[in-house]
Amino acid sequence: MSAAALVFVLAKLSLLAASIADGSSFALLVLMCAGVLALVASPLVLLPARGRVAIAVVLDFGVSAVVVADVLHQRVFGDSIALAEVAYAHQLLDVLPSVARLLRLSDGLYFADVIAGAIVVAFYGRLPHPATHLSGRLVVAAGLLTIGFAIILSIRAAVATDPRIYAGVRYRLSPDPAAVGAPQYQRVVQFLASREMAPKSELFGVAAGRNVILIQAESLSSYPLDLVIGGALVTPSLSAFARESLHFVDFYDQTWSGGTSDGEFTALQSLHPVRGAAVSYRYADRQYRALPAVLTERGYFTASACGAAGGFWNMKTIHARLGFQRSYFEDSYAVEERVNGWMADHLFFEQTVPRVVAQKRPFMAFLVSSSNHHPFDTPPQHRHLRLPRTLQRSELGDYLQSVRYFDEAFGQLVRLLRSSGLLDESIVVLYGDHKGYVGDIDAATARVNAKQRSHEIWLLRRRVPLIVRLPHGSHAGVRHETGGHLDIAPTILALLGIDVRRSVMLGRDLSSGQPGLVVFRDGSFVTRSEVLIRDNATAVCFERPTGQRLSCASLEQARRRALDQLQTSDFIIQGDLIPSLRDIVSHSSFGGVPLKFPARPESRKRARIFEK
């Protein structure tokens, strides 16, 4: 029985190996796992029968749990779990309904053999089993030990030098660059110096001195906007707001596995999320100069508000590091109703607006909504969409009902801002923090956009709204500039008349109308005319207007630029480089002369920076 359990363990380890490498690299990993299991099995053979079965079943259970966790992570984020993400595993307690909703009946098969093994252990004394002599078990143990070492020693060199195995295993253990020293610092400076300086937009400074009200909408994808279901708009309030705003319709989610926290970081600091960890946890000790910090320097009062607990995604710490002077979290509110496990958005907005009205001018208010959250189980009293039978009791139908509830809460917010006079005294910006995590999102979006081509569906699932209302609804209209989360802060600052073209922000001002490159964390990217879609080590490329397949070689320059941008962002964050880069990039001679790596011992110790 213990042998059978170890065979199942090997099969499950093979599933994990498949997420790291393929082909010959996969075969090497499986052989290595087999060798390690042979070494593990060797001492087990010497134990009493019931004990070795029990240990094998426990090992099987542990591996099964890791496999299921990895499968769920792949379902939500499209990527494998990294060890660094264990740091915020406690947040699972806050999203248990979401985890339960993600599980499928077929996931139980990973534990079927574990259950069978547990039954065997429980009733082992009553089951017939042949007696074995110690001498025989010693021979088997020695044989397993020999086989294990033989396998490992024979393939050790091949495994150690295989680039796919190295990249996959290293990402899981430590997804960051190994060190940031003088060479990496020079590369960052060179990348920032090489950026094209787009001319100032015609809208530059159009809202100088105005308040900023920035709303981060939880799980809001673009496709529900203006969608008609049962003869009615799903989002009447958002659609009306968009008509009196700059509505960026080719705007994309650039978050990664940090979810909501990535939405905040990318929008406010205009840097990419890191792989395999959330910046809000792993790099909360860094010195940032995000949108609220820039505005504070110019006399703004800056505050953030969210109906979730301050410990969720480490918001209480990271909001202060990003530059907010004051923050309000769940303990500052009367939480009289919850929707999808979080403070109801209509109550959150209702209780937040009076605090915003009371702030001294000018101010920046960052409002983070929570209710439109997976599993999208909106209470009956807030389900106001009349769905067709095909969408009833479906995950897509539940998502649309949840979006409609947020739309109603947002409509209430706009009415409160209008009645207080703040609406026309402020830039009011709304964006989706990340796409809505609907289980089969490809099928879901295809059902509401049946004529989309494959690459358009890929883009559609990553498209989130960005809506920017200027005072009195001036300059309203649909904008087709291709953009993403990193472009939010530079766009807002440009509208306020603050030039950050020479800054430690990697986004750009979308109001300039200049073509741009939107880079995703996995190395995929989209421009106005092309898209490169990565799938592990391979990529496919399309011409957007026609849908025609392109040779990815024709996009090599853009691909290199995309990877350089990701690496630059990683170096800046891991190396805590923003303080030293800030003065450099604003200098008139920036880009002309090689610059010395900054001597900042205290920061270098904290960031684990090592000069080479």
Secondary structure as GFF3:
##gff-version 3
##sequence-region A 1 612
A	DSSP	alpha_helix	2	18	.	.	.	ID=ss1
A	DSSP	alpha_helix	23	44	.	.	.	ID=ss2
A	DSSP	alpha_helix	49	77	.	.	.	ID=ss3
A	DSSP	three_ten_helix	83	95	.	.	.	ID=ss4
A	DSSP	alpha_helix	96	102	.	.	.	ID=ss5
A	DSSP	three_ten_helix	105	111	.	.	.	ID=ss6
A	DSSP	alpha_helix	112	122	.	.	.	ID=ss7
A	DSSP	three_ten_helix	124	126	.	.	.	ID=ss8
A	DSSP	alpha_helix	134	161	.	.	.	ID=ss9
A	DSSP	alpha_helix	163	173	.	.	.	ID=ss10
A	DSSP	alpha_helix	182	194	.	.	.	ID=ss11
A	DSSP	beta_strand	211	217	.	.	.	ID=ss12
A	DSSP	beta_strand	228	229	.	.	.	ID=ss13
A	DSSP	beta_strand	232	233	.	.	.	ID=ss14
A	DSSP	alpha_helix	236	243	.	.	.	ID=ss15
A	DSSP	beta_strand	246	248	.	.	.	ID=ss16
A	DSSP	beta_strand	251	252	.	.	.	ID=ss17
A	DSSP	alpha_helix	259	269	.	.	.	ID=ss18
A	DSSP	alpha_helix	279	282	.	.	.	ID=ss19
A	DSSP	alpha_helix	291	297	.	.	.	ID=ss20
A	DSSP	beta_strand	301	306	.	.	.	ID=ss21
A	DSSP	three_ten_helix	312	314	.	.	.	ID=ss22
A	DSSP	alpha_helix	315	322	.	.	.	ID=ss23
A	DSSP	beta_strand	326	328	.	.	.	ID=ss24
A	DSSP	three_ten_helix	330	332	.	.	.	ID=ss25
A	DSSP	beta_strand	338	339	.	.	.	ID=ss26
A	DSSP	beta_strand	342	343	.	.	.	ID=ss27
A	DSSP	alpha_helix	345	357	.	.	.	ID=ss28
A	DSSP	beta_strand	363	368	.	.	.	ID=ss29
A	DSSP	three_ten_helix	380	382	.	.	.	ID=ss30
A	DSSP	alpha_helix	395	420	.	.	.	ID=ss31
A	DSSP	three_ten_helix	423	425	.	.	.	ID=ss32
A	DSSP	beta_strand	426	432	.	.	.	ID=ss33
A	DSSP	alpha_helix	441	448	.	.	.	ID=ss34
A	DSSP	alpha_helix	454	460	.	.	.	ID=ss35
A	DSSP	beta_strand	466	469	.	.	.	ID=ss36
A	DSSP	three_ten_helix	471	473	.	.	.	ID=ss37
A	DSSP	beta_strand	477	479	.	.	.	ID=ss38
A	DSSP	beta_strand	483	484	.	.	.	ID=ss39
A	DSSP	three_ten_helix	485	487	.	.	.	ID=ss40
A	DSSP	alpha_helix	488	495	.	.	.	ID=ss41
A	DSSP	three_ten_helix	510	512	.	.	.	ID=ss42
A	DSSP	beta_strand	518	519	.	.	.	ID=ss43
A	DSSP	beta_strand	525	526	.	.	.	ID=ss44
A	DSSP	beta_strand	530	535	.	.	.	ID=ss45
A	DSSP	beta_strand	538	543	.	.	.	ID=ss46
A	DSSP	beta_strand	549	550	.	.	.	ID=ss47
A	DSSP	three_ten_helix	552	555	.	.	.	ID=ss48
A	DSSP	alpha_helix	556	574	.	.	.	ID=ss49
A	DSSP	alpha_helix	578	585	.	.	.	ID=ss50
A	DSSP	alpha_helix	601	607	.	.	.	ID=ss51
###
